[in-house]
């Protein structure tokens, strides 16, 4: 008997979705479910770890092992899950406030350690759940609930930061183009190492519906002329100010992963002997 082919519907749950009508995160959810179906990931072999915020509700909306963690801590939990169960496909998900503010320390060191996980960040340039405060990626001069005179600070550039830190896969998508975003998530999941997928996912409540049109107008899809293996080209793309790059910006293979390094250390500690159970290990000391 041939195995049943999974579809995007198999990754839906009965949990009520409480995002605002028109929220960009609906597109991200659809793209993730479609990517899981494209990869034929058994739900029991998929884990989605999220932080805190509107976007972080997504762990409950995907039929998988879900873990809604504390603010900014999705990445170390996702890395720990991959270390404990390397056979799992692990996705971490959250927003720009969760990942690029309180979670920045974990962002830095997760990239350094290079676990084989995918981090999907729904970047809407605002704190939506707490009703519209300035976030690390809010453009300079933008008026928010906490910056009525305009944001006086320069925004964080997560793509450039990830590149400088040594991330092995960096991509950017748009929640208004689900098919393209699905393909990016598939590529990120297939990559061996830490993969960042930053997603322009507009908050229609506190940023307005025009954000979709702004991204469509300024978005530039990277074509074959862009070489994602070329660090210098990738760096140039991350410095764009008037254009929004969409696609795989940088990708490098062959960098040791966290779980690979851990397994190598384990083998050395065991003297090349692998114990299949705790009982077998205890027997050595009897």
C-alpha positions in Angstrom: 0.0 0.0 0.0 1.3 3.4 -1.0 1.7 5.9 1.9 -1.0 8.6 2.1 0.2 11.9 0.6 0.0 14.7 3.1 -1.6 18.0 2.0 -1.6 21.5 3.6 -4.9 20.6 5.3 -3.2 17.9 7.3 -1.2 20.6 9.1 -4.2 22.6 10.2 -5.6 22.5 13.7 -8.9 23.3 15.4 -7.4 26.1 17.5 -9.3 29.3 16.7 -7.1 31.8 14.9 -7.3 35.2 16.7 -5.3 37.4 14.4 -6.9 40.6 13.1 -8.6 40.2 9.7 -6.1 40.9 7.0 -3.0 40.2 9.2 0.1 39.3 7.2 0.7 36.3 9.4 -2.1 34.4 7.8 0.1 34.2 4.7 3.0 33.0 6.7 0.9 30.3 8.3 -0.4 29.1 4.9 3.2 29.1 3.6 4.4 27.0 6.5 1.6 24.5 6.1 2.2 24.3 2.4 6.0 23.9 2.9 5.4 21.0 5.4 3.2 19.3 2.8 5.7 19.9 0.0 8.4 18.2 2.2 5.9 15.5 3.3 6.9 16.1 6.9 5.0 13.7 9.3 3.4 16.0 11.9 4.9 13.8 14.7 8.4 14.6 13.3 7.8 18.3 13.1 8.3 20.7 16.0 7.4 24.4 16.0 8.7 26.5 18.8 7.5 30.1 19.2 8.1 33.1 21.5 5.6 35.7 22.6 3.6 38.1 20.5 0.9 38.0 17.8 3.0 35.9 15.5 4.1 33.5 18.2 0.6 32.1 18.4 1.5 30.3 15.2 2.8 27.2 17.1 -0.8 26.4 18.0 -2.1 26.7 14.5 0.1 24.0 12.9 -0.5 20.3 13.4 2.9 19.4 14.9 4.6 19.3 18.2 4.2 22.9 19.4 5.9 24.8 22.1 4.9 28.4 23.0 7.9 29.6 25.0 8.7 32.7 26.9 9.6 36.1 25.4 12.6 35.9 23.2 13.6 32.4 24.1 12.3 30.3 21.2 15.8 29.8 19.7 17.6 28.0 22.6 14.5 25.8 23.1 14.5 24.9 19.4 18.2 24.2 19.5 17.8 22.0 22.5 15.0 20.1 20.9 17.2 19.5 17.8 20.1 18.3 20.1 17.8 15.9 22.0 16.0 14.6 18.9 18.1 15.3 15.8 15.7 13.4 13.6 13.1 16.0 14.1 12.5 18.9 11.7 12.5 22.0 14.0 11.1 25.4 13.1 11.3 28.4 15.4 8.9 31.3 14.8 8.3 34.7 16.2 8.2 38.4 15.5 10.7 41.2 15.2 10.0 42.4 18.7 10.4 38.9 20.1 13.5 37.9 18.0 15.3 41.2 17.4 14.9 42.8 20.8 14.7 40.7 23.9 15.8 37.7 21.9 18.8 39.3 20.2 21.3 37.6 22.5 20.0 34.1 21.5 19.9 35.2 17.9 23.6 36.0 18.0 24.7 32.8 19.7 22.3 30.5 17.8 23.9 31.7 14.5 27.3 31.1 16.0 26.4 27.5 17.0 24.7 26.7 13.7 22.0 24.2 14.8 20.1 22.6 11.9 16.9 24.6 12.5 14.9 27.2 10.6 13.9 30.5 12.1 10.9 32.2 10.6 10.6 35.8 11.7 7.4 37.7 11.0 8.7 41.3 10.7 5.9 43.8 10.8 8.0 46.7 12.2 5.8 47.2 15.3 4.8 45.6 18.6 1.3 44.5 17.7 0.2 42.5 20.7 0.9 45.4 23.1 -0.9 47.8 20.8 1.5 49.5 18.5 4.8 50.5 20.1 8.0 51.1 18.2 10.0 47.9 17.5 13.7 47.3 16.6 12.9 47.3 12.9 10.5 50.3 12.9 11.8 52.8 10.2 13.4 56.0 11.4 10.8 58.8 11.7 7.7 56.6 11.8 5.0 57.6 14.2 3.9 54.9 16.6 2.0 54.8 19.9 5.3 55.2 21.8 6.9 57.6 19.3 4.3 60.3 18.6 6.9 62.6 17.2 8.4 59.9 15.0 10.9 57.2 15.8 14.3 58.9 16.6 16.3 55.7 16.3 17.8 53.9 13.4 16.2 50.5 12.7 18.0 47.2 13.1 19.0 45.5 9.9 18.4 41.8 10.7 19.7 40.6 7.3 23.0 42.4 7.6 23.3 41.4 11.2 22.8 37.7 10.4 25.3 37.9 7.5 28.0 39.5 9.6 27.4 36.9 12.4 28.0 34.1 10.0 24.5 32.7 9.3 24.7 29.9 6.8 21.3 30.6 5.1 19.6 34.0 4.9 16.4 34.6 3.0 13.6 37.2 2.9 10.0 36.7 1.9 6.7 38.5 1.8 3.5 37.2 3.3 1.6 38.6 0.4 3.3 36.0 -1.9 2.6 32.7 -0.3 3.9 30.5 -3.1 7.3 32.3 -3.1 7.5 32.2 0.7 6.6 28.5 0.7 9.5 27.8 -1.6 11.9 29.8 0.7 10.8 27.8 3.7 11.3 24.6 1.8 14.8 25.6 0.9 15.6 26.8 4.4 14.4 23.5 5.9 16.5 21.5 3.4 19.6 23.5 4.3 21.9 21.8 6.7 22.5 24.4 9.4 20.8 27.5 10.8 18.4 29.2 8.3 16.9 32.6 8.8 13.7 33.5 6.8 12.8 37.1 7.6 9.3 37.7 6.4 7.8 41.1 5.6 4.4 40.5 7.3 2.3 43.7 7.6 0.4 44.6 10.7 -2.8 46.0 9.2 -4.1 47.3 12.5 -1.1 49.4 13.6 0.8 49.9 10.3 -2.2 50.0 7.9 -3.2 48.0 4.9 -1.0 50.2 2.6 2.0 48.3 3.9 1.2 45.5 1.5 1.3 47.9 -1.4 4.5 49.5 -0.2 6.2 46.1 -0.1 4.8 45.1 -3.5 6.0 48.4 -5.0 9.5 48.3 -3.5 10.0 44.5 -3.5 12.7 43.1 -5.8 12.8 39.3 -6.4 16.4 38.1 -6.7 17.0 36.4 -10.0 19.7 34.2 -11.4 22.0 37.2 -11.6 22.3 37.1 -7.8 24.8 34.5 -6.6 23.7 33.5 -3.0 27.1 31.9 -2.4 28.9 35.2 -2.9 29.2 36.9 0.4 30.0 40.3 -1.1 26.9 40.2 -3.3 24.9 39.2 -0.3 26.3 42.1 1.7 25.4 44.6 -1.0 21.8 43.3 -1.1 21.5 43.6 2.7 22.4 47.3 2.4 19.5 48.2 0.1 17.5 51.1 1.5 14.9 51.9 -1.1 14.4 48.3 -2.4 13.2 45.3 -0.4 15.2 42.1 -1.4 13.1 39.0 -1.7 14.6 35.6 -2.2 17.6 33.6 -1.0 20.2 36.2 -0.1 23.1 34.1 1.2 23.7 30.3 1.4 26.8 28.4 2.3 27.1 24.6 2.8 29.4 22.4 4.8 29.6 24.4 8.0 29.5 22.0 11.0 26.2 22.0 12.9 25.7 22.2 16.6 24.2 18.6 16.8 27.0 17.3 14.5 29.7 18.7 16.8 27.9 17.4 19.9 27.7 13.9 18.4 31.4 14.0 17.5 32.2 15.0 21.1 30.0 12.2 22.4 31.7 9.6 20.3 35.1 10.7 21.5 34.0 10.6 25.1 32.6 7.1 24.6 35.8 5.9 23.0 33.9 5.0 19.9 31.5 2.8 21.8 27.8 3.6 21.5 25.4 2.5 24.2 22.0 1.8 22.9 20.3 2.1 26.3 20.9 3.4 29.8 20.8 -0.2 31.0 23.7 -1.1 28.7 25.7 1.8 30.0 25.0 0.9 33.7 26.1 -2.6 33.0 29.6 -1.4 32.4 29.9 -0.4 36.1 28.4 -3.6 37.5 
